[in-house]
Amino acid sequence: MPFTRINSKMVEAQVLPGQRLFSQRGAMLAYRGNVSFTPNMQGGQGGIGSMIGRRLANEATPLMTVEGHGSVMFGHGGHHVHCVDLGGDTLYVEADRLLAFDGSLRQGTMFMGSQGGVMGVIRGQVTGQGLFTTTLQGHGAVAVMAHGGVIELPITPQRPVHVDPQAYVAHRGDVRNKLSTALGWRDMVGRGSGEAFQLELSGQGTVYVQASEEKL
């Protein structure tokens, strides 16, 4: 169920009988046809387990289930929207970045330390993103939100990518992440945390970076 881009801040999805999608509550802007919207209490395809994980992390974003036959337009807060098509791989994204996604995708919650060890935990504290992140896996489409638009940067074993943690939106593929200091300790005195830390992503995949250091 791919999303059609209306403009930089709105997307449209076709809803067909027997299929469903999930969206952030309050993200529906308009719809056509016989479409229903119901609060989702199961945490998507990940079920109650993924919902509990997000509740424990205090990072659950309320979702609604969209079903029926018609088309729905989504947008939220005037944020830029970027669409990602998954072909069986996994997308790692903060829950509050999710605008809408295919109901066929399996949703889960990953402890950030499992990818970056202790530094993964530190990254969560420094960026303010928390200790858990949402995963979406399978074949389907995802619409994520960002400030100022998104650029996709390829990650290869030969060319890791360094990202300002505040500009990080999501990543996909077989990617490891770690937080490192960009400056010496003496240089950091009197400076904000923005350029003092870098998020290093290595392996094989893609990272999505927004054109801003603002959180949603």
Secondary structure, DSSP 8 states (H G I E B T S, - for coil): --EEEEETTEEEEEE-TT-EEEEETT-EEEEEEEEEEEEE-S-GGGHHHHHHHHHHTT----EEEEEEEEEEEE--TT-EEEEEEEEEEEEEE-GGGEEEEETTSEEEEEETHHHHHHHHHHHHHHHTS-SEEEEEEEEEEEEEEESS-EEEEEEBTTB-EEE-GGGEEEEEEEEEEEEEESS-HHHHTT--STTTEEEEEEEEEEEEEESS----
